[in-house]
Amino acid sequence: MTALRAQTRSGRAITRAHRERADCVVVGSGPAGAAAARELTARGLSVVIVEEGALVAPRDAAADGFSAMVQLYRDLGATVALGRSVLPLVTGRAVGGTSVVNGAISWRLPRDVHAEWCDAD
């Protein structure tokens, strides 16, 4: 986290004109944005990642539920997608994107299930 923090600039702390030079700009630091940035840098390109939320180290995360929602969720977790029906759309607002608040629901695929799927061809 130290190297990342050293390369991070908070937009709130910038008080005058600021420029960055890069080959690419990636909007969002969640899993997709991070993967895109990694692929681009692996190809030798310089990348700037723009993120709406702050870099929150685990030790700096709010201890109570409401404060954590203020700190880590967009619109306190009350965003909705409008369509034929209204659907809740819980999104994170932090470096790491929604994976910061939803990462705990991802599990590694069990080997036996992977083997079964591979054998199903």
Secondary structure as the mmCIF struct_conf table of DSSP 4:
data_model
#
loop_
_struct_conf.conf_type_id
_struct_conf.id
_struct_conf.beg_label_comp_id
_struct_conf.beg_label_asym_id
_struct_conf.beg_label_seq_id
_struct_conf.end_label_comp_id
_struct_conf.end_label_asym_id
_struct_conf.end_label_seq_id
HELX_RH_AL_P HELX_RH_AL_P1 THR A 2 ALA A 6
TURN_TY1_P TURN_TY1_P1 GLN A 7 GLN A 7
HELX_RH_3T_P HELX_RH_3T_P1 GLY A 11 ALA A 13
BEND BEND1 ARG A 16 ARG A 16
BEND BEND2 ASP A 23 ASP A 23
STRN STRN1 CYS A 24 VAL A 27
BEND BEND3 GLY A 30 GLY A 30
HELX_RH_AL_P HELX_RH_AL_P2 PRO A 31 ALA A 42
TURN_TY1_P TURN_TY1_P2 ARG A 43 GLY A 44
STRN STRN2 VAL A 47 VAL A 50
BEND BEND4 GLU A 52 GLY A 53
STRN STRN3 ALA A 54 ALA A 54
HELX_RH_3T_P HELX_RH_3T_P2 PRO A 58 ASP A 60
BEND BEND5 ALA A 61 ALA A 61
BEND BEND6 ALA A 63 ASP A 64
HELX_RH_AL_P HELX_RH_AL_P3 GLY A 65 LEU A 72
STRN STRN4 TYR A 73 TYR A 73
HELX_RH_3T_P HELX_RH_3T_P3 ARG A 74 GLY A 77
TURN_TY1_P TURN_TY1_P3 ALA A 78 ALA A 78
STRN STRN5 VAL A 80 ALA A 81
BEND BEND7 GLY A 83 SER A 85
STRN STRN6 LEU A 87 PRO A 88
STRN STRN7 GLY A 92 GLY A 92
STRN STRN8 ALA A 94 ALA A 94
TURN_TY1_P TURN_TY1_P4 VAL A 95 THR A 98
HELX_RH_AL_P HELX_RH_AL_P4 SER A 99 ASN A 102
HELX_RH_3T_P HELX_RH_3T_P4 GLY A 103 ILE A 105
HELX_LH_PP_P HELX_LH_PP_P1 ARG A 108 PRO A 110
HELX_RH_AL_P HELX_RH_AL_P5 ARG A 111 ASP A 119
TURN_TY1_P TURN_TY1_P5 ALA A 120 ALA A 120
#
